[in-house]
Amino acid sequence: MAKQTLSNIVRGKHYYRNNFRGTVMLLMVSLLITASLCLFLFYEELTKPSIRFYASSAAGAGFITPLKPLLEPNNSSKYLLEPDLPAEMQAHTLTGATAPAITQPQPQSAQGGTNG
């Protein structure tokens, strides 16, 4: 009876010891995976290429205008876009109403007569 009880106690201790070792091993593998992923993300952030800003023109995709980031001022005298047309020449206003059209004066006819 004493041998059976001692055997049960030893078996229980081995069971808990083996489960503890397995859990610690699983935790170490998990920490290793987490550390490697953190190092990978850190490496990717350090070696990331700089962002290039550009704009394409309305003429087509073949014309690309390089831009400067907002942190760096654009001190050049070259415009990025052409200036807008004067308000009189635009077809629509901001409210959507049609602006009056600018027409050229028509030349008077040489005859200048009346009908009838």
PyMOL CGO cylinders between C-alpha atoms (Angstrom):
from pymol import cmd
from pymol.cgo import CYLINDER

trace = [
    CYLINDER, 0.00, 0.00, 0.00, 2.81, 2.40, 0.88, 0.3, 1, 1, 1, 1, 1, 1,
    CYLINDER, 2.81, 2.40, 0.88, 4.55, 1.69, -2.43, 0.3, 1, 1, 1, 1, 1, 1,
    CYLINDER, 4.55, 1.69, -2.43, 1.31, 2.36, -4.33, 0.3, 1, 1, 1, 1, 1, 1,
    CYLINDER, 1.31, 2.36, -4.33, 0.79, 5.69, -2.52, 0.3, 1, 1, 1, 1, 1, 1,
    CYLINDER, 0.79, 5.69, -2.52, 4.41, 6.70, -3.07, 0.3, 1, 1, 1, 1, 1, 1,
    CYLINDER, 4.41, 6.70, -3.07, 4.11, 5.75, -6.76, 0.3, 1, 1, 1, 1, 1, 1,
    CYLINDER, 4.11, 5.75, -6.76, 0.97, 7.90, -7.13, 0.3, 1, 1, 1, 1, 1, 1,
    CYLINDER, 0.97, 7.90, -7.13, 2.69, 10.89, -5.49, 0.3, 1, 1, 1, 1, 1, 1,
    CYLINDER, 2.69, 10.89, -5.49, 5.78, 10.53, -7.72, 0.3, 1, 1, 1, 1, 1, 1,
    CYLINDER, 5.78, 10.53, -7.72, 3.59, 10.17, -10.82, 0.3, 1, 1, 1, 1, 1, 1,
    CYLINDER, 3.59, 10.17, -10.82, 1.63, 13.34, -9.85, 0.3, 1, 1, 1, 1, 1, 1,
    CYLINDER, 1.63, 13.34, -9.85, 4.84, 15.27, -9.30, 0.3, 1, 1, 1, 1, 1, 1,
    CYLINDER, 4.84, 15.27, -9.30, 6.21, 14.13, -12.66, 0.3, 1, 1, 1, 1, 1, 1,
    CYLINDER, 6.21, 14.13, -12.66, 2.92, 15.13, -14.31, 0.3, 1, 1, 1, 1, 1, 1,
    CYLINDER, 2.92, 15.13, -14.31, 3.06, 18.67, -12.88, 0.3, 1, 1, 1, 1, 1, 1,
    CYLINDER, 3.06, 18.67, -12.88, 6.78, 18.97, -13.61, 0.3, 1, 1, 1, 1, 1, 1,
    CYLINDER, 6.78, 18.97, -13.61, 6.32, 17.89, -17.22, 0.3, 1, 1, 1, 1, 1, 1,
    CYLINDER, 6.32, 17.89, -17.22, 3.37, 20.25, -17.72, 0.3, 1, 1, 1, 1, 1, 1,
    CYLINDER, 3.37, 20.25, -17.72, 5.34, 23.14, -16.20, 0.3, 1, 1, 1, 1, 1, 1,
    CYLINDER, 5.34, 23.14, -16.20, 8.30, 22.45, -18.47, 0.3, 1, 1, 1, 1, 1, 1,
    CYLINDER, 8.30, 22.45, -18.47, 6.05, 22.25, -21.53, 0.3, 1, 1, 1, 1, 1, 1,
    CYLINDER, 6.05, 22.25, -21.53, 4.35, 25.55, -20.60, 0.3, 1, 1, 1, 1, 1, 1,
    CYLINDER, 4.35, 25.55, -20.60, 7.70, 27.27, -20.05, 0.3, 1, 1, 1, 1, 1, 1,
    CYLINDER, 7.70, 27.27, -20.05, 8.94, 25.94, -23.37, 0.3, 1, 1, 1, 1, 1, 1,
    CYLINDER, 8.94, 25.94, -23.37, 5.80, 27.22, -25.13, 0.3, 1, 1, 1, 1, 1, 1,
    CYLINDER, 5.80, 27.22, -25.13, 6.26, 30.61, -23.45, 0.3, 1, 1, 1, 1, 1, 1,
    CYLINDER, 6.26, 30.61, -23.45, 9.89, 30.80, -24.59, 0.3, 1, 1, 1, 1, 1, 1,
    CYLINDER, 9.89, 30.80, -24.59, 8.94, 29.98, -28.18, 0.3, 1, 1, 1, 1, 1, 1,
    CYLINDER, 8.94, 29.98, -28.18, 6.20, 32.62, -28.04, 0.3, 1, 1, 1, 1, 1, 1,
    CYLINDER, 6.20, 32.62, -28.04, 8.65, 35.22, -26.68, 0.3, 1, 1, 1, 1, 1, 1,
    CYLINDER, 8.65, 35.22, -26.68, 11.17, 34.32, -29.40, 0.3, 1, 1, 1, 1, 1, 1,
    CYLINDER, 11.17, 34.32, -29.40, 8.54, 34.76, -32.14, 0.3, 1, 1, 1, 1, 1, 1,
    CYLINDER, 8.54, 34.76, -32.14, 7.38, 38.08, -30.63, 0.3, 1, 1, 1, 1, 1, 1,
    CYLINDER, 7.38, 38.08, -30.63, 10.95, 39.39, -30.33, 0.3, 1, 1, 1, 1, 1, 1,
    CYLINDER, 10.95, 39.39, -30.33, 11.78, 38.40, -33.91, 0.3, 1, 1, 1, 1, 1, 1,
    CYLINDER, 11.78, 38.40, -33.91, 8.62, 40.11, -35.23, 0.3, 1, 1, 1, 1, 1, 1,
    CYLINDER, 8.62, 40.11, -35.23, 9.45, 43.27, -33.24, 0.3, 1, 1, 1, 1, 1, 1,
    CYLINDER, 9.45, 43.27, -33.24, 13.00, 43.27, -34.61, 0.3, 1, 1, 1, 1, 1, 1,
    CYLINDER, 13.00, 43.27, -34.61, 11.67, 42.79, -38.14, 0.3, 1, 1, 1, 1, 1, 1,
    CYLINDER, 11.67, 42.79, -38.14, 9.25, 45.73, -37.76, 0.3, 1, 1, 1, 1, 1, 1,
    CYLINDER, 9.25, 45.73, -37.76, 12.02, 47.89, -36.30, 0.3, 1, 1, 1, 1, 1, 1,
    CYLINDER, 12.02, 47.89, -36.30, 14.32, 46.99, -39.22, 0.3, 1, 1, 1, 1, 1, 1,
    CYLINDER, 14.32, 46.99, -39.22, 11.57, 47.74, -41.76, 0.3, 1, 1, 1, 1, 1, 1,
    CYLINDER, 11.57, 47.74, -41.76, 10.95, 51.15, -40.17, 0.3, 1, 1, 1, 1, 1, 1,
    CYLINDER, 10.95, 51.15, -40.17, 14.65, 52.03, -40.20, 0.3, 1, 1, 1, 1, 1, 1,
    CYLINDER, 14.65, 52.03, -40.20, 15.25, 51.00, -43.81, 0.3, 1, 1, 1, 1, 1, 1,
    CYLINDER, 15.25, 51.00, -43.81, 12.01, 52.41, -45.29, 0.3, 1, 1, 1, 1, 1, 1,
    CYLINDER, 12.01, 52.41, -45.29, 12.71, 54.51, -48.40, 0.3, 1, 1, 1, 1, 1, 1,
    CYLINDER, 12.71, 54.51, -48.40, 11.73, 58.16, -48.34, 0.3, 1, 1, 1, 1, 1, 1,
    CYLINDER, 11.73, 58.16, -48.34, 8.32, 59.04, -49.69, 0.3, 1, 1, 1, 1, 1, 1,
    CYLINDER, 8.32, 59.04, -49.69, 8.31, 60.83, -53.02, 0.3, 1, 1, 1, 1, 1, 1,
    CYLINDER, 8.31, 60.83, -53.02, 5.56, 63.33, -53.65, 0.3, 1, 1, 1, 1, 1, 1,
    CYLINDER, 5.56, 63.33, -53.65, 4.45, 64.05, -57.21, 0.3, 1, 1, 1, 1, 1, 1,
    CYLINDER, 4.45, 64.05, -57.21, 1.49, 65.42, -59.12, 0.3, 1, 1, 1, 1, 1, 1,
    CYLINDER, 1.49, 65.42, -59.12, 0.36, 64.68, -62.61, 0.3, 1, 1, 1, 1, 1, 1,
    CYLINDER, 0.36, 64.68, -62.61, -0.94, 67.38, -64.88, 0.3, 1, 1, 1, 1, 1, 1,
    CYLINDER, -0.94, 67.38, -64.88, -4.29, 67.47, -66.62, 0.3, 1, 1, 1, 1, 1, 1,
    CYLINDER, -4.29, 67.47, -66.62, -2.48, 67.03, -69.95, 0.3, 1, 1, 1, 1, 1, 1,
    CYLINDER, -2.48, 67.03, -69.95, -1.87, 63.37, -69.21, 0.3, 1, 1, 1, 1, 1, 1,
    CYLINDER, -1.87, 63.37, -69.21, 0.02, 60.86, -67.17, 0.3, 1, 1, 1, 1, 1, 1,
    CYLINDER, 0.02, 60.86, -67.17, 3.26, 61.51, -69.07, 0.3, 1, 1, 1, 1, 1, 1,
    CYLINDER, 3.26, 61.51, -69.07, 3.89, 64.82, -67.32, 0.3, 1, 1, 1, 1, 1, 1,
    CYLINDER, 3.89, 64.82, -67.32, 4.87, 64.33, -63.69, 0.3, 1, 1, 1, 1, 1, 1,
    CYLINDER, 4.87, 64.33, -63.69, 5.69, 67.30, -61.48, 0.3, 1, 1, 1, 1, 1, 1,
    CYLINDER, 5.69, 67.30, -61.48, 7.79, 66.46, -58.41, 0.3, 1, 1, 1, 1, 1, 1,
    CYLINDER, 7.79, 66.46, -58.41, 6.52, 68.02, -55.18, 0.3, 1, 1, 1, 1, 1, 1,
    CYLINDER, 6.52, 68.02, -55.18, 8.19, 68.90, -51.94, 0.3, 1, 1, 1, 1, 1, 1,
    CYLINDER, 8.19, 68.90, -51.94, 6.83, 67.64, -48.61, 0.3, 1, 1, 1, 1, 1, 1,
    CYLINDER, 6.83, 67.64, -48.61, 4.81, 70.06, -46.52, 0.3, 1, 1, 1, 1, 1, 1,
    CYLINDER, 4.81, 70.06, -46.52, 7.66, 70.26, -44.04, 0.3, 1, 1, 1, 1, 1, 1,
    CYLINDER, 7.66, 70.26, -44.04, 9.89, 71.82, -46.68, 0.3, 1, 1, 1, 1, 1, 1,
    CYLINDER, 9.89, 71.82, -46.68, 8.70, 75.11, -48.20, 0.3, 1, 1, 1, 1, 1, 1,
    CYLINDER, 8.70, 75.11, -48.20, 8.53, 75.53, -51.97, 0.3, 1, 1, 1, 1, 1, 1,
    CYLINDER, 8.53, 75.53, -51.97, 10.76, 78.57, -52.57, 0.3, 1, 1, 1, 1, 1, 1,
    CYLINDER, 10.76, 78.57, -52.57, 10.84, 78.30, -56.35, 0.3, 1, 1, 1, 1, 1, 1,
    CYLINDER, 10.84, 78.30, -56.35, 9.15, 80.88, -58.55, 0.3, 1, 1, 1, 1, 1, 1,
    CYLINDER, 9.15, 80.88, -58.55, 7.61, 78.17, -60.73, 0.3, 1, 1, 1, 1, 1, 1,
    CYLINDER, 7.61, 78.17, -60.73, 3.88, 77.58, -60.20, 0.3, 1, 1, 1, 1, 1, 1,
    CYLINDER, 3.88, 77.58, -60.20, 2.66, 74.09, -59.59, 0.3, 1, 1, 1, 1, 1, 1,
    CYLINDER, 2.66, 74.09, -59.59, -0.60, 74.79, -61.42, 0.3, 1, 1, 1, 1, 1, 1,
    CYLINDER, -0.60, 74.79, -61.42, -1.54, 77.47, -63.89, 0.3, 1, 1, 1, 1, 1, 1,
    CYLINDER, -1.54, 77.47, -63.89, -3.49, 80.38, -62.41, 0.3, 1, 1, 1, 1, 1, 1,
    CYLINDER, -3.49, 80.38, -62.41, -7.28, 80.18, -62.58, 0.3, 1, 1, 1, 1, 1, 1,
    CYLINDER, -7.28, 80.18, -62.58, -9.20, 82.12, -65.17, 0.3, 1, 1, 1, 1, 1, 1,
    CYLINDER, -9.20, 82.12, -65.17, -10.73, 85.42, -64.09, 0.3, 1, 1, 1, 1, 1, 1,
    CYLINDER, -10.73, 85.42, -64.09, -14.17, 85.17, -62.56, 0.3, 1, 1, 1, 1, 1, 1,
    CYLINDER, -14.17, 85.17, -62.56, -15.81, 86.70, -65.65, 0.3, 1, 1, 1, 1, 1, 1,
    CYLINDER, -15.81, 86.70, -65.65, -14.48, 83.96, -67.89, 0.3, 1, 1, 1, 1, 1, 1,
    CYLINDER, -14.48, 83.96, -67.89, -15.49, 80.99, -65.77, 0.3, 1, 1, 1, 1, 1, 1,
    CYLINDER, -15.49, 80.99, -65.77, -18.58, 79.13, -66.92, 0.3, 1, 1, 1, 1, 1, 1,
    CYLINDER, -18.58, 79.13, -66.92, -19.96, 78.47, -63.44, 0.3, 1, 1, 1, 1, 1, 1,
    CYLINDER, -19.96, 78.47, -63.44, -19.72, 80.17, -60.08, 0.3, 1, 1, 1, 1, 1, 1,
    CYLINDER, -19.72, 80.17, -60.08, -19.39, 78.40, -56.75, 0.3, 1, 1, 1, 1, 1, 1,
    CYLINDER, -19.39, 78.40, -56.75, -23.17, 78.33, -56.29, 0.3, 1, 1, 1, 1, 1, 1,
    CYLINDER, -23.17, 78.33, -56.29, -23.67, 76.55, -59.60, 0.3, 1, 1, 1, 1, 1, 1,
    CYLINDER, -23.67, 76.55, -59.60, -25.36, 79.49, -61.35, 0.3, 1, 1, 1, 1, 1, 1,
    CYLINDER, -25.36, 79.49, -61.35, -24.14, 80.25, -64.83, 0.3, 1, 1, 1, 1, 1, 1,
    CYLINDER, -24.14, 80.25, -64.83, -22.01, 83.36, -65.13, 0.3, 1, 1, 1, 1, 1, 1,
    CYLINDER, -22.01, 83.36, -65.13, -22.82, 85.80, -67.92, 0.3, 1, 1, 1, 1, 1, 1,
    CYLINDER, -22.82, 85.80, -67.92, -20.96, 84.94, -71.07, 0.3, 1, 1, 1, 1, 1, 1,
    CYLINDER, -20.96, 84.94, -71.07, -18.49, 87.44, -72.48, 0.3, 1, 1, 1, 1, 1, 1,
    CYLINDER, -18.49, 87.44, -72.48, -19.31, 88.11, -76.08, 0.3, 1, 1, 1, 1, 1, 1,
    CYLINDER, -19.31, 88.11, -76.08, -17.38, 90.03, -78.68, 0.3, 1, 1, 1, 1, 1, 1,
    CYLINDER, -17.38, 90.03, -78.68, -19.19, 93.02, -80.21, 0.3, 1, 1, 1, 1, 1, 1,
    CYLINDER, -19.19, 93.02, -80.21, -20.56, 92.21, -83.64, 0.3, 1, 1, 1, 1, 1, 1,
    CYLINDER, -20.56, 92.21, -83.64, -19.44, 94.51, -86.47, 0.3, 1, 1, 1, 1, 1, 1,
    CYLINDER, -19.44, 94.51, -86.47, -22.20, 96.62, -88.04, 0.3, 1, 1, 1, 1, 1, 1,
    CYLINDER, -22.20, 96.62, -88.04, -23.17, 95.65, -91.56, 0.3, 1, 1, 1, 1, 1, 1,
    CYLINDER, -23.17, 95.65, -91.56, -22.11, 98.02, -94.36, 0.3, 1, 1, 1, 1, 1, 1,
    CYLINDER, -22.11, 98.02, -94.36, -25.63, 98.34, -95.78, 0.3, 1, 1, 1, 1, 1, 1,
    CYLINDER, -25.63, 98.34, -95.78, -27.31, 99.66, -92.63, 0.3, 1, 1, 1, 1, 1, 1,
    CYLINDER, -27.31, 99.66, -92.63, -30.71, 99.69, -94.39, 0.3, 1, 1, 1, 1, 1, 1,
    CYLINDER, -30.71, 99.69, -94.39, -34.12, 98.85, -93.03, 0.3, 1, 1, 1, 1, 1, 1,
    CYLINDER, -34.12, 98.85, -93.03, -36.36, 96.05, -94.12, 0.3, 1, 1, 1, 1, 1, 1,
    CYLINDER, -36.36, 96.05, -94.12, -39.44, 96.76, -96.05, 0.3, 1, 1, 1, 1, 1, 1,
]
cmd.load_cgo(trace, "trace")
